[in-house]
Amino acid sequence: MYGVCLIRAGFRLLTAQSPTEGFALAVNEQPDVVIVDVRLRAGPDALTFTTKLRLDARTNSMRIIVLTGDAFATDRAKAVAAGCDVFLTKPCLPQVLTQHAQTLFEPRAPGPD
């Protein structure tokens, strides 16, 4: 449901099944906004993934939204410390996620021809 709402808002959606796949997509596709679910199923946890994005020169400027069912203040603090720009808790309306993605989206300057 999140993907459908993002596509309708004009975003091109890329999905990954693991942090390793997500990192490769981020490096290769250079998305402007990355949405990370804290409950990733395989590989490193989402906050480790978020930190990895922030520490790599190829991905450190990407905007990151962390989406989670963990709503404690300590969870928010951990996500912010890992480098997220926005922390959203589930249930989260798709329109709310889309609005945050639109707010974070900053078109990239055209490269040299």
N, C-alpha and C positions, 0 to 999 in steps of 0.2 A: 504494500500500500504506500510505503514511503517512496519507493522507486517511481510508481505511477504518478504521484503528485509532483516529484522533482522533474520528470520528463515533461509533464504538462506545463510546467513553469519554464521550460526551455533548456533545462540542463541535459547534457549527454551523460548517461549513467554508465559507470564502469563498476563491476562487482568482482570481489575476490572471495575465495573460500578459506583463505588462511592469511595470517600476517605476512608470511613470506611472499605469497602471491600478490598481496596488496602493496607491499613495498616495491616489488618489481613493476607493478602497474604504475605506481606513483612516479618512479624514476623514469619509466619509458613514456608515459602519457602526459606527465606534468599537469595534473588537474589543479584547478584553482581552489577547490574545496574538497576536503576529505572527511567523510563521515565514518566514524569508528564506533562499532558496538562493543561495549566492554566485555560482553560474554562471547568472545571469539571462540570458535570450537577447536582450532588446531594451532599448534605452535606457540610462540610467545604470547603473553597476555596483551590486551589492547593498550594498556598504558606503557608497556615496554615498546610496543609498536609505535605509539605516539612519540615517545622519547627518541626512538630511532629516526623518525621523520625529522624531528627538530635538530638532531645532531649531524645530519648528513647535509652537506652543502647543496646537493641536488634537490633536496626536498624541504629545506628548513623554512622557506617562505610560504609554503602552502598553509592555507587556513584549515583548521581542524575542529570538527564538531564531535564531541564524545556523547554518545547516546547510551543510556544505561538504565537498568531497573534499580540500581543501588543509589538510594537517595539521601544517604547520610552526609553530614557536613564533611566528614573525613574523606568520603569518596570524592566529593567535589574538590577538596584540597589536593588529593593525590592526582586527579586529572589535570588540574591547573599546574601543579608542579611538573607534570609530564610534558606540558606544553600545549594543552588544548586552548582554543580561543573561546569556545562555547561548550557548556556542560548542560545537557538536557536529560531529564529523567522520564522514563516510561511509566505510565502511558503518556505518550506525546502525540498530539494531533499531527498528522502529516503536514498540514498547513503551517504549523508552528516551526517544524523542521525546515520546510521550504523557505519560510520567511527569514530564518536565521542564515540559511545558505545564500539567499539573495543579498542579505545585508553584508555578508563576508566577501561576496564575490567582487573582485576587483579585476576588470579586464587587464590583461597584460599589454604592455607597450609593444608595438610591432618591432620586430627585430630588423637589423640592417638587411637591405636587399642585396 
